[in-house]
Amino acid sequence: MDNRTQPLSSAPVHGGNLAQAREWFGEPAGGWQDLSTGISPWSYPVPDIPSEVWQLLPGEGTALKAAAAQYYGVDGRHITPLPGSQYAIARVPHQLSPATVALPELGYAEHQRAWLSAGHRPVLYRDIDHLMELVCERAVEHLVVLNPNNPGAETSGRETIRQLYDAHQQRGLMLLDEAFVDLQPEYSAAALIEHCPDLWVLRSLGKFFGLAGIRLGFLLGRAERWGVSSAVAAELQPWGVSHPAQWIGCRALGDSQWQSQQRRRLSTASLALEAQWQRYCAERPGLFRSVGSVANGGLFVTLRGDWESLYALYCRLGRAGVLLRWCHEDAESASLPWLRCGIPSDGGERLKRTLMEAGSS
């Protein structure tokens, strides 16, 4: 199928949709290597789940909150367990009166979708410096920051977040999506919550822990000022997070030895992947403007460049069974085209081989 005739209008909204990929590209002879999600290829090794965990109702989640409090460094009173952080992304905006909200120009699209559906007026910002300008101009009331950004990969330090919060002067809610921060916990703003009543943080076990399938995340924040956690928790009652998810979450969050091993493994793999893409793009000057990855390693690498070059690369790899995450916009509307590649479990060998074959065809 010609690159220009791919059915973009039916493109998946998120990565990981192999059924859609098969419709586009067919079934590759070597099977699929799915690099489209940004989920760790190495999952936390879940032990056998006792039968009573399946049989008993979940209860109050006391053990899970305690494990999360220890891992995130937040008082358990400020933790709301969720069936995935997406649950809060879709609901928090509806707990607030319509207002102006700062959203990243390039970022996880579900945030903008949720705030728009709740009647808020989005003001898009390019980067954290642009956001600070908007805050100082009092141009926005609520702030949404992805740290690290997905798919842009930009990361802001905790002190930068605190400066942004202080400049905001409690004019609205500040929501941080930290779904990809576990590799660099020093960047997390969770420690600021105790002294920042307008700060809310989203965390997830899907990416770093490789446990997207259990649907477990957390909303961290102080309920007394905005009450969004109380409202979200009320919607979840009773038994909003399954007992198996709680049981697995307690063990994953409490296993510091595995977490250290995972950080070393992912950091090494991420830096190698970025170097691999840097070499590929350096050999094609003018086609690809930049290769972005979270500082000191992250869970994905993002390529930026012209629409046609990125899309042609996406299709060539897709036909060979290597699925990346394409921004899924048409050439007329794609002002910020990008292509995201997750970490391969084979050290990038299949990707390297496929890129070489594609380059020689």
N, C-alpha and C positions, 0 to 999 in steps of 0.2 A: 504494500500500500504506500502511495506517495506521501511524503512528509506533509505536504500542504493539504491533503484530503483526509487527515485523521479527524475523527468526529469529536472535536474539542468540546462541543456543547454538551456531550454526555460524559465528560471527564469526571472522575471521582473528586469529591471535595477534600478527602483526606488520603494519606498514604496507606499502603497495606492492602489495597483492593486488588487482589490477584484475579478475581473473577472478571473485573473490568479490563485488566491487562490482557487476559486471554482473549477477550472480544477484540481488542485492538490489534494484538500482535500474534495471536495463535498460541499454541503450546510449544515452547522451545524443546528441542531434542534433549538438552541437558538439564531440563527442569528450570525452576525459577530461583534466582538469588534476589531476594527482596531487600533492597537498600533504601526503601522509600519512607520509612517510618521514624527514624531517629530513636528507635527502641534498642537497648543494648542486645547484641546477639547472644550474650551470656546471661542467663536468668539466674536469680537466686535459687539454689537447689532445695526445693521444697521437700521436706521429709514426708513419709506416709502420714496422712491425716487420720487421727483416731475416729472410729465410727461414731462416737458420741458427739463429735463436732458437727457431723452431718445430721444427727438426730435431734439435738437440742436447739432451742431458739437462741438467737445471738446474745440476748441480755443487754446490759447497759454499756458495754464496751469499755469497762474500767481498765482492764489490762492493756487494751490497745492504746487508750489515751496515755497511760503511764509510759508505755514504750515510745510513743510519739513525742511525749514531753522530754524524755531523755535524749532522743535522737535530734530533735529540732531545737532544744534548749529553750523551751517555752513552757510557762505554767500550764498545767493540764486544764485549768479553767478556761483557757483561751483557745482550746482545740476542739474543732468539730469534725469528726470523721465523716467521710463522704463516699458514696459509690463512684469514685473517680472525681478528679478536680473539675472535669467538664460539667458536673452537676452544679457546682457553684458558679462557674462561668455563665451558664445559662440563666441562673436565678438571681444572683446578687443585683444586677441592674434593675430588676423588677421590684426590689425592696426600697428603691429610692425614687423620689419625685423627679420628673424629667428635668434635665439640666444640661449644660455643656460638659463634655467629657473628652479629655485628651487621649488619643489612641495612636499607636505607632502606624506610620504610613505603610511600613512593611512589617507584618507580624501575623500571628495566629489569627485567622479570619473569624473564628468563632466569637472572639471578644467583640469585634465590631458588629457582627450579626446580632448578638445578644443585646447590646446597648441600643442599637437602632430599634429592635423589636419592642423595647421598653419605652420608647418615645424620647430618648435622649438625643442631643445634637452633637455629633462627633466633630472634633477639631483634630486633624491629623498632624503629627509632628515627624520630622525626619530622623532626629537623633536626640540624645539626652540633653545636649546644649540647646537645641531648638525647644525642647519641652521646658527647660528652665526659663527661656525667654517668655514663653506663653504664661508660665506661672507668675513671673515677675510683672507681666503686663496685666495680670488678673483676667486673662482671656478665657480661662477654663475653671470649672468647679471641681469635677472629679478627674482623677488621673489613673491611667492604666499603663503599667510598665511591665514588659516581659524581660526578665533578667535571669539567664541570658535570653536574648531575643531569638525567637524561632519564626522564620528561618534566617534572619540576618546575622545571628551569632554574636552581636555586640553584647558586651558585659559591662556593668557599672559596679564599682566598689561600694561597700556598705557606707562609707563616709559620703560618697556622692548621693546615695539615696537619702541619707539623713539631711544633707544640705537641701535637696529638693523638697523634702518633707517640711523642713523649717521655713523655706521660702513660701511654701503653699499656705502657711499660717492657718491651718485648720479650716479652710474654706469649703472643704468637701472631703470625700473619701479617696484614699490612695490605695489602689489594688495592685499588688505585685504578683505576677505569675512566675514562680520559680520551678517550673516543671523540670528544667534541665540544669539546676544548680548543684545537684548532689556531688558532681565531680569536683566542684570548687566550693565547698561549704563556707569558706571564709567570705564569699560574696553574699551570702544569704542575709536578708534584713530581718529574719525572724527574731533575732536578739533585740531589736529595737522596739518590738511590740509593747513591752512593759511600760515604756515611756512615751509611746506614740499612739494615742487612742484612735487616730484616724487611719492607721496603717493596717492593711489586711494582706495576708500572704497565702498563696495557693501552693501546695506541695502535692507530689504524686509518687506512687511506687511503680508507675508504669515504665519510666524511661531508664534510669540508672539501675534499678533492681530488675528490669526486664520482666515485669509482672503486669503488663497492661491488661491481660485477660481476667485478672481477679477484680478489676474496677475498684481500686482503693486510693483515696486521696484525702487531703485535709484542708480545711479553711482555718487559718490562724488569725486571731484578732480579738480585741476586747469588745465585748457585747454591749457594755453600758452606754456607749455613745451613739452607735448607729443601729445596733440590734439586728444586723443582717444575719449573724450566726444563729441567733435565737430563732429568727424566721425560717432560715434554711433547715435548722435542726427540727423545728416543728413539722415541716413538710416531710421529713424523713421518718418520723415516728409512726408506728413502732418498727424496729428491726430494719433500719434503712441500709445497714452494711451487713452483709451475710456473715455467718459464723465462720465458715472456712476462710473468708477474706481477712477477718479479724485474727484468726489463729495464725495464718501465714504472715500477716503484717507484724504481729508481735515478734515473731522469730527473725524476720528479715531486718526489722528496725533495731533489734537488739544484738545482732551478730556483727560486732565491730571488726572482728578478724576478717570475715568475708568482705566487708565493706572496704577495708584497706587493700585487700587483694584485687577487688574489682576496680578501685580507683587506679591502681598501678597498671592493670591490664588495659583498661579503657584509655587511659592517658597515652600509653605507648602506641596503641592501635590508632588513636585519633591523630597523633602527630605524624605517624607514618602515612596515613591516608591523606592528610593535608599536603605532605611533601610530594606524594604521588600525583595529586591533582595540580600542584604548583608546577611540576615538571611538564605535565601534559599541556597546560595552558601556556607556559613559557615558549613552547615550540610552535604555538599558534598565535603570535602577537596580532592584536587587532580584533580577534574574535571573542576573547574572553577578557573582561576588564579586571576581575578580581576573584580571588579564592578566599572565602571567609571561614574561619573556625574560631571557636571559643578559645580565649587565651589559655595556654598550658593544656590544651586538649579538651575536647567536648564529644558529644555523641553524634555529630554530623558535620559535614563540610558543605558550604553553599557556594556555588559558582554564579557569577554575575557576568553579563555580556549582552550581545545583541540577541534579539528574539529568535531569529532564524537559526543562528549557530547553536544556541542552547537547545532549541526544539529538535533540530536535526540530530544532535548528539543523544538526546533523550530517546528518540525513535530508533536510532541505530543500536543503542544498548538494549532497548526493549525487545527488538526483534531477535536479539541474541540471548534473551532471558535474564538480563540484568535490569531490574526495575528501580529507577530513581524517582524522586518526587519533583514533578514538573509543576510550575506555578499555575498552569491550566487557565491561561487567558489567551485571547486572540491577539494577533499582532497589532491591531488598531488600539486596543485598550491597555496593553501591557506596558505601562510606563516603568515598571520595576521588574523586568523578567528575571527569573532565577531558576536554578536547578539544584536540588539538595540531595546529598548522598550520605546515607548512614554508614556505620562501621561494619565492614564485612568480617565474618568470623574466620576466613581463610587467609588473613593477612593481605588481602587485596589481590591475590593471585588471579582469580577469575576476571576481575575487573581489568587488571593489567593486560591479560591475554586478549580480552574482548576489545579493549581500546586499541591494541596493536592491530588486531584483525580489521577493526573498523577503519583505522587509518590507512590501511593498505588496499582497501576495497574501492 
